[in-house]
């Protein structure tokens, strides 16, 4: 049995043990606790060499663009690689450039396309399937419907009887066998066993069962997984082969990981240490863990694969609190991760020739990138005591004291090498678990403290917002209003429940009164919470909640520039100021790890790009696909092996689809290329951020025959509404053209727009349906819209928009041209700016003589749907059960324009 490092663990399998780490911090003198050292947090000599977070992010031009800047890498013979793209200047690293090569590793002309490999020499190009239809059936049964074996057998029997011929598959066994025969994808699973290898009890005491037990860890070779993803043709034109700076009008923009400072500095270090790496491609390995899964990605949401299931030791209550067992649990995680990632280590120093998605080869050098984890996993991975920050050295009772002083392996080494500091001192005074080393100490250029990524879901949405602010608001109401508490809380719930419907908005039919909250529930509440509490709590509390929500939406953007970073700094300062309004319900203060993490976001954005692409919601969604669903498909006996087989078959089917699509063997309406052509046809060659709106549906015809029908004795046909509007019998202008033919009425329109910050479809495009129906679940539904303001088209944000409510969609033809129109009820903006408390603009419906002001507008002026929430103030909503979300838009005199309904609305309605 081999011992790995100094963790006191053994790894058993048929392969050689993982290489010992090149170096590890000295722990001399730490076998027995030393006398307590008289140290406090004011003594900074220990931290004099620690890296610090700059007072402002590193926003100066890259070294290539600043000749006077002294860099650690000699750049005299270099010039920046610049690319103008959609008005942006992209400056690529000029040493690690990702130059294309041939299969022998020799440079090739990047303008010459590589030779395309033929699908297969066999006559059946869809092998092992008999054709595209058989593959689609297999994918439908196994991946989409997740049909059980018995049901597959039953379906094949029915098909055989119905068509009197052999079915596509004899039974489920043949189906599974064919899927297992797919050549593409499916990096094989392997395993090793971890066992305790430390001191056993003496004096005849019984050996705890956990010391004798072996813990099995299943994994896939991350090097092969990375190479499979890099070579995936679906990611062609979506992979950055070199770190980059993105500049817009001279200002830095941050998007994906390769646009951040960390990737650039990594390339600098690699190029400086080894000139042979010049021209190579840098590939960051983005890791994430979610309880039972460990996943890996390459800065792309679609490029995510499960690479391991880590063992979680359990024991009886008798041993669970023992120090040796707790140490074993921590060490097992780090030992397992170190072993799983061992195949990457050699190629973090020496490039490896790898085939890429564009068909070229490149020399690839890897590096451990950002790690996605929630707080509890962060402290476990960083070997930090709970309630301490895993990123900085601030003490737990004042976490915002020194956020600029960062933790690091250097910091830990200095403390470990000081014999005057005992393990107890490390734990209590520095928040360090001194008897366990993070797995990143075994890899070049890797420091877990630096690599821990921001976590929007657990730190902001579920943590600071739901677990802190929402809870504090309720506690404030309980403390302040005493006997009126049930009435006020019930009214807040009613306000939430009557919020008008909107696509993608979570419906809280009974308010927020349920116990089991999910991440989606918290996100949904965040969208509607501000109007619900406004008027019930003091303005500063509303402003604190508004500042936190604004911060969340700003950091969620797919692209963040220097101006947004300044906004974030101001919004965070406002939040820290306004949260003092909760001091009465937070007598212990606000030194909370998840809330404190917000102080690191601005710096981490400059390092790793936007948090939108490295959030734990990604690993949680993968947890469902990789763990929960395969578990439900198992027979509940020895489930891990069955889950792994299911996962591998899913990967094979997905890889086969990618392969067939890349070679044009799956052309059809559901293919990616078909979807792209359909979208291009809808939007035209260039889709704008404002997008387009098109009347949707079959439509109802209203026949028109000249002036008698258009301007006859009766009122013009109109939609059913709560008001009566009659148009004039005679037109105001004599020269209006006569419309002959049909006027078609539609019940909905579809808006298509570019919304990369939201969960979108192809290339960041998003579509939503704007409804205008006389009956929707028993009540009329007439949605609201944003309309371009022709009087101020250049005004930023909401000042360049108007709000209206749709009463009718219709179209007609005149002189061979189609005119798409909408009959709308206008709203007017209230005040010169947003509400000071909520930060939301307010609008009021327009009436003249007690009747709504209606107008026909061109559908091309409609931007997308708008979401309005009634302004209640300090008034209570009626308890009438008939007062629902379907009548909400007809029941208030003033409305908030909800810019938080989705992230695209936040970007246009500020």
N, C-alpha and C positions, 0 to 999 in steps of 0.2 A: 504494500500500500504506500502510495507516494504522498508526501506532505507538500502542500502548496503554500509558499510564503511562510508566514509565521502565524497563520490563523488557527492552527491546531485542527485542521480538517484534512481528510484524505479523499482523493478522487480515485474511483475504480472504474476502469473500462478496458477495452482491448487496445486502445491507442496510447501513445506516450503521454505522460502527464504534461500539463501546460508548463511552458517555460517559466522559470523563476523570474521575478521582477528584477530589472537591471539594478535598481537601487531602492532602498526603503529607508524611511526615517529611522534613525538610531533610537532605540528604546533602552539604552543602558541606564541602569539605576532605577528602572520602573517596575522591577519585579516585586518590590515591596514599597508601600507608600512612604514617601519622604515626609519629613516634618512640614507642616503647613507653612507655606511662604506668605509673607506679609505683603501681598500685592493687591492693588486695586486698579480700576479702569482709568485712572488719571496718569498712570505710568505708561508712557508711550514709547520708551526706548526699545521694548520688545517688538513694536510694530513699525519701527522706523523704515524698514525696507519693504513694507507691504505695498502692493499696488493700490492705488486710490481711484475712486471715481472722480473724474474732473468736475469742477463746478458747473461746467456746461459741456454738453456732448461734443465729441470730436467732429466738428463740422467744417474745418478748414479743407481746402482742396487736397486731393491725394498728392503724395510726394512727387509724382510724375509731373504735376501741373505747377509745382512751386519750386523753381530752380534753387532758391536760396535755402530751402528746407534741407537739413542734414538728416539722412536716413541711415539705418543700419545696413542697408543694401546699396552697393555701388550702382548708381543708375545713370552714369555718364554716357553709357553706350545704349541707353534705352529711350524709347519714345512711347507715349501713351497710345493705346489702340482705341480710337474713338469711332463711334457709330451714331449717326443721327437716326432716331427712330421715333416717329409720331411726335415730333417737336422736342424730344428729349435727347440729351447727349449722354451716351453710355461710354464710359472710360473703363476698358478692361485692364486687368493686371498685365504688365508687359514682360514678365518672366514666366510665371505659370499661366501659359496662354491656351493650353488645351489644343495643341497643334495636331491635325489629323495625320495618321500614318497608315501604311499598309500592314498586311498580316505579319510582315517581317520586322515591323517597328521602324521602317524608314519613312521619312516625311514625304507627303504627297501634296499635290496642288489641291487646295481646298475647294477650288471652283470646279474641279472635275468630279462628277458624281461617282461614287464607288460602284463596283460591279454588284448587281443584285443577285442574290442566291435564288435559284429556282426553287419553287415550293417542294417538289419531290419528284424523283424520276419515275415513280409509280404512275400507272394510268389513273389511279384514284388519288386525286390531289387532296382529298379530305380524309385520308387515312388517319386513324383506324375506322372512320365512319364511311358509310357507303355514299354519302353526299351531304350537301349543306342541310337538307331537310332533316336527315337523321341526326346530325349534330345539334340542330336547333331543338329537336325533340328531347335529346338527352339532356341538354342544358336546361330546358324548360322543366323536365321532370325532377332533376337532381338539384339544380341551383335555385330556380325561381319558386316552384311549387313545393320543393322539399318533400316529395311524395314518399310515403313509406314503402318498404319492400312489398308488403302484401297488396297494397293498392296498385303498385306497378305491375305485379303479376296479374291482378284482376283486369287492369286496363289492356294488357297484351292479349289476354284471353278474349276480351270483348272485340278488339280489333281483328283478331284472327277469325272469329265467328262472323263478324259483320262483313268483312271483305273476302272471306273464304280463301285466304292465302296466309303465308307466314307473316307474323307481325314484325315490326322493325327490330325488336329484341325478344328473344325467347322468354326471358324472365328478368328479374332484377339482377340475378347473378351475372348474366351476359352483359347487361348494361354496365354494371360496376367493372367488369373485366375489361370492357372496351375503354371506359374512362381511364382505368389504370394503365392502358396501353398507349395513351397519348404521350408523344415524345417531348412535346414542348412543356416548359415550366416544371413546377413540382420539385424544387430542391428537396432532396430526401431528408427525412428526420433521423437524428442520431440521439444517443443518450449516454449519460455517465451517472455514476452514483457518488454522492458525497456522504462521508461518514465522519463522525467526531474522532479525532486522533490525539486528543489532549490527555491530561492526567486523569486517572480513574480514582474513585474514592479509596481511601486506605482504612486500616484498622478493621477490615472485615465488613465494612458497610456494603449494602447491596448496590450494584451498579444500576443507575437509572436506565430504564428501557431506551430512552432517546439516545444514550451514548452508544448502544449496540446496534441501533437501527441504521440502515442505509437509506438515503433520500435520493430518489431518482429525479434527474433533470433531463427533460427532452428539449432538443434545440435543433435548429438548422444552421448550417455553416453561413455566417453572415457575409463572408466574402463572396460565396456563390450567389447569395440573395442579392447583394449589391450589383454584381456583374449581370445578373438576370434583369434587374431593373434598368441599369444603364444601357443595356442592349435592346430594351423594349422599343420597338418602332413607334408605339403610341406616344412616347415621350420625345420623339424627334421634334426639334424646334422649340421644345419646352425645357431643355436642360441648358444651364449655363456652364460652359466648359472652363470658365475662368472667373475669378472674383471680379466684381464690377463696382463702379461708382455711377449712380444715375443722377444726372443734373437736369433741372428744369428751370430755365431762366436764371441760371447761375446759382441755384440753391439745391442742396442735396435732398434726394428722395430715398426713402427706405421702403423696400417691399419684401422680397424673399430673402432667405439667409445669405445668398451670395452677394447681395447688395449692402450688407452690413460691414462694419469695421472688422469684426472678428475674422471673417473669411479672408479679408485683405491682409490682415496682420499675420494670419497663418501662412499665407502664400509668401509673405516677406521672409518669415523665419525659415520656411522650407528652402526657399531659393538661396538664402544666405548660407545655410548649413551645407548645402550640397548643390554645386553648379550643375551636376548631372540631371537634376530635376527640372532644369529650365525647359520650357515647352510642354511640360506635363499638365495634366488636368487634376485640379483639386476636387475631391469628392467628400463632403462632410457626411458623416453617418449620424443622422438624427435619431436618437433613441427615445423611447418612452415606455413607461410601465404603468399598468393598471391592475394591481392586486395579483391576478394569476397570469397576466400576459406581459410579454416584452416584445415591443415592435420596433421596426427600423424603417426609416424613410430617407428620401434624398431631396428634401426641400420641395416636395410636391405632394399635394393631398392624395392624389391617386396612387402614388408610389409608396404603398405601405404594406408590409408583410409581417406576419407573426414569425418570430425566430426562436421563441423559447417559452417553455412553461417552467417557472421556478418552483422549487419545493418550499413549502411553508411548514416547518417543524411544529408539532403539537405534542403536548405531554399532559400528564395529570396535574391537578391543582397543587399537589405536593411539591412538584419540581418547577412549576411555571414561573415562580418569582425568584428562583435561584439565579445568582449572578452568572454562573457558568453556562446555564441554559440560555439566558438572555444574550450573552456574548456569542454563543454558538449560532443563535438565530440571526444575529447581525452579520456574523462572519460568513454564514452560508450564502447569503445574498451576494456579497462581494466576491466570494470565491467562484460562485456560479457565473456571474457576469464576466469575471476575468477569464474564465475558461471558455465561455461561449464566444467571446470576442477575440480569442487568441489568434485566429487565422488572419485577422486584419493587421495585427501588430507589425509583421515584417514589411507590409506595404504601406505603413505610415512613414517609413523611412526610405524605401526603395520603390519606385513606380512599377506598376504591373501593366503589361500590354493587355488592353481590354477592348472588345468590340462595342461600339456605341450604337444608339438607335438610328443614327443617320447612315449606317453602313460602314463608316470609317472606323479605324482603330485609333486608340489614344493611349498614351502612357498615363496611368491613373495612380495618384498617391492619395491615400485616405487619411482622415482625421476624425476623431470622436467629436461630434458636434453637439448642439443643444440637447439637453435631456428634459423630456416632458414628464412632469410628475406633480401630484398635489403635495401639500405641505408635509403630511406625515411621511410620505415616501421621500421627500426632499431631505428631511433631517436624518432618515435612515441611510440614504445614499451618501450624504455628506459627513456622516458620523458626528452629528451635532445633537446636543441635548434638546429635547422638546421645549418649546416656548422661546428658544433662541432663534435668531435668523441664520439661515444656511448660506446667506450671501455676504453678510457684514458682521463686524465684531460688537455691535451694539448690545448692551446688557438687556436681559429680558424685561426688567422693570422700566426701561426707557429706550425702547427700540429705535426711536427716531433720533437718538443722541448722536450717533456717528455713522450715518448711512454711507458716508464717503469712504470709510475705512473697510476694505473688503477682506473677507476670509480668503485663504489660499493654502496650498500645500506648503508654501514657504513659511507661512505663519505657523502652521502646525509643526513643521520640522523644528523651528526655533524653540518652540515650547517643549517639544519632546526631548530635545537635546539638553535642556536645562535640568540638571539633577536636583535643583532646589524646588522644582515644581512636581508635585505628586499627581497620580491619577485623580485623586480626590480634588485637587486644586484645578486640574484641567476641566473636570466636570462642573464644579460649582462656580469657578471664577471666569472660566473662558468658554464654557458651554461645549467642550470638546470631549467626545468619547475616545479616550486615548488608547484603549486596548484593541482598536479595530482600525485598519487602514482602508480608505476608499479604494474601490477597484480602479479608479483612474490613475492611481500612482503607478500602475503597471504599464501605462501606455505613454508614448511620446506626446508632448505638447498638450496633455490633457489634465485639466483640473476641474473636478466636479463642482467646486464653488463657483467657478467662472461659467460653467456650462449649464447650470440649472436655468431653465427657461421660464419666462413669466407664464402664469397660469390663469387665464381670464375666467375660466369656469369656476374654479374653487377659490381663487383669491378675491375676485371682484364680485361675480354674479351670485354664487352660492354663499360665499364667505362674507365679504364686507356688506353687500346689499341685503341678502336675505337673512343671514344669521345674525348680523349686527344691526343695521339701520332699521329694517322692518320690525325686528324684535324690540329695539329701543323706542321706536315710535309708539308701539303698543304699551310699553312700560311707562312712557311719559304720560300717555292718556290715562292709564290706571292711577298714576301718582297724582295727576293734576285735577282730574274731573270726578273722582270718587263715584258718587251715586249715578252719574250720567254715563259711566263707562259702557255699559251694554248698548245704550242708545247710540253712542258715537261710533263704536266699532261696527254695529249693525248698519249704520248709514254708510260707512266706508265700504263695507261689503256690497251694499246696494249700488253704490256708485260704480264699483268695479263690474258688477254683473250686468249693468245696462249700457256698458260701452258698446258703441255700434260695431257691427261685424266688419271684419277686414280680412283679406286673404292672408293666411299664415298666422293670424292672431289667435292666441290661446283664449278659449272662452271660459270664464269663471262664472258659471251659472249661479252659484251660491256664494260668490265672493271668494275670499282666500281661506275659508274655514275648513281645511282638511289637513291631516297630519303628515301624510307621506309626500314629501316634495321631491320632484326631480329637477334636473338642470333645466329642462324645457319649461317647467312650471315657473321657476325663478326668472327665466328670461321673459316669459309672458307677463308676469307680474310687473317687472321692471318697465314694460312698455306703457302700462296704464296706471301706475301707482301715484304719480305726482298729482294729477287732477283729483284723485280720490282723497288725498289727505289735505289738500289746500283748503284752508278755512277752518280746519279742525285743530291744527297745531300751529305754533308760532312761526312767523316767516323764516327765522333762521334755521329751523328744523327742515322746512321745505327747501330752503336754499342748500342745506347740507346734502339732502337726498338728491337734489337736482345736480349739484356739482359732481357727486359720485357717478350718477348715470351719464352725465356728459363726458366724464373721464373714460368710462367704459366704452362709450360709442366712438370716441376719438381714437382710442388705442385699437379698436376693432377694425379700423379702416384697412383696406388692402394696400394702400400707399400712404405713407406719412412723410411729410416734408418738414423743413426747418420751421415753417410758420406754425404747423400743427404742434411741433415739439414745444414751442413757446406757449401755445394755448394750453397744452397739458400742464406745463409748469404753473401757469396762472390758475387753472382749474383745481389742481391739487392743493395749491396754497389756499384757495377759497374753501375747499373741503375741510382742511385742517383748522381753518378759522371758524367756520360755521358749526362744526361738530361739537364745539364747546357748549352749544345749546343743550347737548345731552349730558352735561356734566352731572346733573342731579340724579340721573339714572345710571351713570357710570362713575361712581365715586372712586373706583380703582384706576380710572384713567383710560387711555386709549392705546396702551402698549400691547397690541395684539399682532401676532406674526402675519396673518393674512392681510390685515389692514396696513401694516408697516411695509409690506412688499410693494405697495404702490410707489413708494419712494425710489424704488430701483427701476421702474418701468422705462423712464426716459433714457437712461443709460443703456438698458438692455435692448431697446429699440434700435439705438445706434449700433449695437454690437451684432444683433441677430435679425434685424428687420422687424416687420410688424408681428405682434403676438397672434394675429389672426391665423397664421399658418402653422403655429407651433403650440396650439392650445390642447389641454388634456381632454377636451370634448372629442378630439380625433381618436385618442386611444380608447375612450369610453365607447365610442361608436364601433370601433374595431372589436372591443370586448364582446359586444353583442353578436357580431358576425363570427368571431373566432371561438367563443366560449359558450355563450348561452344557447345559440341555435344548434350547434353540434351536440351540445349536451342533451337537448330535448330530443334529438334524433337517435340517441344511444338507447341501449336497453338498461341503463342505470347500473350496470355491473362492469367494474374495471373500465370506467368511462374514458379515462385519458387516452388509451390506445385507440378507441373508437373515434374520439374527437379528432385525433391527429390524422387518422385515415380520411375522415370526412373533410377536414381542412385541406389536405393534400389533393383530394379529388376536385374540390372547388377551385383550387389554384390551377390545376391542370386544365379544367374547362375554360377558365378565364384566359390562360395563356394560349390555348388553342384558338379561342375567339380572336385574340390579338393577332395571332399568326395568320389565320385565314383572312381576316380583314385587311391586313397589310398586303396580302397578295391578291386582293380583289376577289376572294372566293365567297364572300358573304354580302354581296351588294343587295340592298333592299331598303325598305322604308325605315327599319329599325337600326340600320348600321350607322356608325359615326359619320361616315362621309355623306350618307343620305340625309342625316339630321343637319349637317352643316350646310348642304346645298339648300335644304328647305328653309333654314334660317336666313341664308344669304338672299334667297329669293324674296323673303318677307321684308327684310330690312334694306335691300339694295346692297351694292358693293361696299358701302361704308356706312355702318350703323353708328349713329351718334349717341352720346351719353344720354341725350334727352329721348332718344328712341322714337317709337311710332305707336299710334293707336289706330286700330282697324275694327270697324263694325264686324261682329261675329254672329254666326248663326244663319239659318235659312231665310229669316225675315218674313214679314207679312206684307202683302201688297195692298196699297191704297191707290186705286186708279184715278188718274186725273185727265180731264179732257178740256184743256184750255181755261179761259177765264171764268166760265160758268161754274166749273168745279172748284177752282182755286179761290175765287172771290164771290161765291154765290150768296144766296140769302141767308143760309144758316151759318153757325159758328164753325170755324175750322176744326177738323178732328183733332183731339188732344188726348194725352194719356190720362188715366184715372189718377186723381191726386186728392189730397186733403183740402185743396182749395179749388176754386172755380176761376178759370181764366178764359176770357173770350176775346178773340182777335177781331179787329175791325172788319166790317163788311167790305169796305173799300180800301185798297192799298193807298198808302200815303204818297207813293210816287207813281206817276202815270206811265213811266217808261220801263217798268219792271217787265222782264220777259215772261212769256207764257210757258208753263211747264206741261208738256204733253207726256203721256205714258203713265208709268207706275211710280209711286213713292213707297219704298219698302221700309218697314219698321222693324227694328232689331231689339232684342231684349238684353244684349250685352255687347261689350267691345273688349278686345284684347290689347293690352299695352305691352310692348316689348321694349326693354331698355337695358343699358349696360349697368350692372350692379355687382362688381367683383367683391365688395365687402360682405354681401349676403351669400347665403347658400344658393348658388346659381347653377345654371346649366352650362352648355357649351361655351367656352371662352368667356365666361363671366356674364353672359346674357341671362336675363330674367324676364318672365312674363307673368302678368296677372290679369284677371278678368274683372272688368268693371260692369256691375250688374244694374239693370233698370227693369224691374219686373213688377207687375201688378200684384203677384202673389208669390211669396217666398216663405215657406213654412207657415202659411196662413196669414201673412201680413205683407204689405207692399215693401219692396226694397229698392231704394234709389241711392246709389253710392255717390260719393263726392269725388271731385277731381281737381288736380292742379292744371291751370291754364297759363300759357305764356302771356306775360303782360306786355302788350304791344307798345305801351307808352313808356316803359322802362326796361327794354330787353337786355340792357347791359348791366343792370343792377345785380349785385351778388345776392345769392340766397333767396329768401322769401320776398324780398323787395322786387324781384323780377318775376314774381308769380301772382296769380289770382286764384281764388277758390270758388268753386261752383258745385251745385248738386245737379245730377243728370235726371231729367224727367223723360227723355225720349232720345233714342238713337234712330236715325233714318238716313236713307240715301235716295238719290234720283239721278237720272241722266238728262243732260241738256247739251245740245249741239255735239253729241258724241262723247262728252266727257262726264265721268262719274263724280258726283258731289256727295261726300260723306259728312253728315252734320249731326249736331246734338242740340236738343232743346234743354237749356240749363237755367237754374235759379241761382242768381249771383249772391255772393257774400262780400261784405266790405271789411277791410282791415280795421281793427280797433286800436287806436293809439299809434304812436310813431315808432314803437319798437316792441320787442317781446315783453311779456310779463316779468317784472323784476323778481318775483319769487320763484316761478317755475322755469323761466327761460323760454317759455313757449309763446308763439304769436297767438293772438286772439282775433276772431272774426265774428261778425253778426250778419244774419240773413237780411237781405234787402227786401223791403216792402214799400209799396206805393198805394196809398188809399186802402190799406189793409189787405192788399193782394200782393203776392210774390212777384218780384221783378224777373221776368223770363226773357230769354234771348236765344236766338239760334246762332250757333257758332260752328266754324269749320273744325272738323275732327282733327285736322293737322295741328291745330293750336293746343290740343290736349296733350299734356306731358305724361301723366300717369294718375293712378288713384290717390286720393288724399283721405286722411283719417281725422275726423273731428270728434272731440269729447266735450260734452257739455260742461260749462262752468257753473258749479253749484255754490261756490262761496261758503258762507256759514249756514246756508239753508239746508234743511233735511229733505231728502227725496221722498215722494209719497210711497206709502207701503202697499199701494194698490198692485196686486199681482199682474194686472194688465199692463202695467208700466214696465216695458221690457226694452231690450236693445233695439227691437224693430221699430219702436216709436220714438227713440231717443232723439233723432235728428229733427223731429217735429215738436219737441217739448222744451227746448232751452232757448233763451234769448241770446246767449253768447256761447261760443265754443273755443276750446283750445285747438290749435293746429298741431296735431301730435307728430312731431318730427322723430319720435322714438318708436314709431310703429314698425320700422325696419331701418336698416343702415343706409339704404339709398335715400330714403326720406330725410334722414339726418344730414346727409351731404348736400341736399338741395333746399331745405326749408329752415335753415339756420337764421 
